[in-house]
Amino acid sequence: MIGIVDYGMGNLFSVSKALERLGAEYFISADHSELLTADGLIIPGVGSFRDAMERLQVNTIKEYAATGKPLLGICLGMQLLFESSEENGLTEGLGLLPGSVHRFPGQSPGGESYKVPHMGWNKLEFVNNSPLTKNLEEDYVYFVHSYFVDAKNSDVLIAKADYHEQVSAVVGKDNIMGMQFHPEKSSKLGMALLNNFLQMVEERKAIR
């Protein structure tokens, strides 16, 4: 049973439909006690980091993370897992992974301007082994974001993409994981990554 965190800023419909296509049971909730019962938790997100941190059930997320059960952040939900973001002024994040969130400058070191937000299909490059990418091949996924994660600890970087900066595309450490792109909108590879997350949930449930 997958819990989807409802804090008023998530792409709840598209994430839930993707889980339905994969045959996963899920519920959408903002309730502390109910979310803690989930076998795996997903934090979706669209919008501003500061607004999200003000609305997010921070204590619930941190308590859930401490259980060791799999936790996945998607897009803004991934950025929230890190220590801070400079969006709308410096804002503290959940601090579950080391690193910070920065805006694409919109200009290359050589002075060439480029479009922000980063919107479109980019190819993933796998960096470190992870159950999330097990038996998968590098392919294209769909991004929509103006801010990117600078991961201090390369050990959390599972896959990267390039958009004038190195984009931390898939991250993870122990039971805490994130995807900067929208896996539910990323065709075959996106669904395969979500399915691997579900497999991790099943495996964790089996040993509890």
C-alpha positions in Angstrom: 0.0 0.0 0.0 1.5 3.3 -1.2 0.7 6.5 0.6 0.7 9.7 -1.5 1.3 12.8 0.6 -1.4 15.5 0.0 -0.1 18.9 1.0 -1.9 20.9 -1.7 1.0 21.2 -4.2 1.3 17.8 -5.8 0.5 16.2 -9.1 -1.7 13.8 -7.3 -3.8 12.7 -10.3 -0.9 11.8 -12.6 1.0 10.0 -9.9 -2.0 8.0 -8.7 -2.9 7.0 -12.3 0.7 5.8 -12.9 0.4 3.6 -9.8 -2.9 2.2 -11.0 -1.3 1.3 -14.3 1.3 -0.6 -12.4 -1.3 -2.4 -10.4 -0.3 -0.8 -7.0 -2.7 -0.1 -4.2 -2.5 3.5 -2.9 -4.2 6.1 -0.9 -3.9 9.9 -0.9 -3.9 11.6 2.5 -2.7 14.5 4.7 -3.3 12.6 7.9 -0.3 11.9 10.1 -1.4 8.5 11.5 -2.7 7.2 8.1 0.5 8.2 6.2 2.6 6.4 8.8 0.8 3.1 8.0 1.9 3.1 4.3 4.4 0.5 3.1 6.0 3.1 0.9 5.5 6.9 0.7 5.6 9.3 -2.3 6.0 13.1 -1.9 4.9 14.7 -5.2 5.3 18.4 -5.8 4.8 21.3 -8.2 5.5 24.9 -7.3 7.6 26.8 -4.8 10.0 25.2 -2.3 9.2 27.7 0.4 5.4 27.3 0.0 5.8 23.5 0.1 7.8 23.5 3.3 5.2 25.7 4.9 2.4 23.3 3.9 4.2 19.9 4.2 3.7 17.6 7.1 7.4 17.9 8.1 7.2 15.9 11.3 5.3 13.1 9.6 7.8 12.8 6.8 10.8 12.8 9.2 9.1 10.2 11.4 8.3 8.1 8.4 11.8 8.3 7.1 13.1 7.0 10.4 11.1 3.8 10.1 13.3 2.6 7.2 10.4 2.2 4.9 10.9 3.4 1.3 10.3 7.2 0.7 10.3 8.7 -2.8 10.2 12.4 -3.7 9.2 13.5 -7.2 10.2 16.8 -8.8 9.7 19.5 -6.1 9.2 16.5 -3.7 12.7 15.4 -4.4 14.2 18.9 -3.8 12.4 19.0 -0.4 14.5 16.0 0.7 17.6 18.1 0.7 19.0 20.6 3.2 18.0 24.0 1.7 16.9 25.9 -1.4 17.6 29.4 -2.5 14.1 29.7 -4.1 12.3 32.9 -2.8 15.1 33.3 -0.3 17.1 30.7 1.6 14.7 28.1 2.9 15.5 25.0 5.1 14.5 21.7 3.7 13.9 18.3 5.3 17.6 17.5 5.5 17.1 13.9 4.7 19.8 14.0 2.0 23.0 16.2 1.8 22.9 19.0 -0.7 21.2 22.2 -1.7 18.9 23.5 -4.4 19.9 26.3 -6.8 18.3 28.1 -9.8 19.6 27.6 -13.3 21.5 30.8 -14.0 20.2 31.0 -17.5 23.6 31.8 -18.9 26.5 29.5 -19.6 30.1 30.2 -18.4 30.8 31.4 -22.0 28.0 34.0 -21.9 25.4 32.0 -23.9 21.8 32.4 -22.7 19.6 29.4 -22.4 16.0 28.9 -21.5 14.8 28.5 -17.9 12.8 26.5 -16.9 14.4 23.4 -18.2 11.5 21.8 -19.9 11.7 18.7 -22.1 13.3 15.3 -22.6 16.8 14.6 -21.5 18.8 11.4 -21.3 19.7 9.9 -18.0 23.3 8.8 -17.3 23.5 6.2 -14.5 26.3 7.0 -12.0 26.0 4.7 -9.0 24.2 1.4 -8.7 20.8 1.4 -7.0 17.8 -0.9 -6.8 15.9 1.9 -8.5 17.8 1.5 -11.7 18.3 -2.3 -11.5 18.0 -4.0 -14.9 17.2 -0.7 -16.7 18.9 1.0 -19.6 19.7 4.7 -19.9 17.0 6.5 -21.8 15.1 9.8 -22.0 12.8 11.2 -19.2 10.7 14.4 -19.0 11.8 17.4 -16.9 10.1 20.6 -16.0 12.0 22.7 -13.4 13.8 26.0 -12.8 15.9 24.8 -9.9 18.4 21.9 -9.6 20.0 20.0 -6.8 23.7 20.3 -6.1 24.4 17.1 -4.2 27.3 17.6 -1.8 27.8 13.9 -1.4 28.2 12.1 -4.7 27.2 8.8 -3.0 23.6 10.0 -3.2 23.7 10.6 -6.9 22.2 7.6 -8.8 21.7 9.2 -12.2 22.4 12.6 -13.8 21.4 14.5 -16.8 22.9 17.6 -18.5 21.2 20.9 -19.0 24.1 23.4 -19.1 24.6 22.3 -15.5 24.9 18.8 -14.1 21.3 17.9 -13.0 21.0 15.4 -10.2 18.2 13.4 -11.8 17.8 10.3 -9.5 19.1 10.4 -6.0 19.0 8.0 -3.0 20.6 6.9 0.2 19.2 3.9 2.2 15.4 4.2 2.1 15.3 7.9 0.9 15.0 8.4 -2.8 14.1 11.1 -5.3 13.5 11.8 -9.0 13.8 15.3 -10.4 11.8 14.5 -13.5 8.2 13.3 -13.7 8.5 9.5 -14.0 4.7 9.3 -14.5 5.1 11.4 -17.7 8.4 9.8 -18.8 7.2 6.8 -20.9 8.8 3.4 -20.6 11.8 4.3 -18.4 9.7 6.4 -16.0 7.3 3.7 -15.4 10.1 1.1 -15.0 11.7 3.3 -12.3 8.4 3.6 -10.5 8.0 -0.1 -10.7 11.4 -0.7 -9.2 10.4 1.6 -6.3 7.3 -0.6 -5.8 9.6 -3.7 -5.8 11.7 -2.1 -3.1 8.5 -1.5 -1.1 7.5 -5.2 -1.5 11.0 -6.4 -0.5 11.1 -4.2 2.6 7.6 -5.3 3.6 8.6 -9.0 3.3 11.3 -8.7 5.8 9.4 -6.6 8.4 
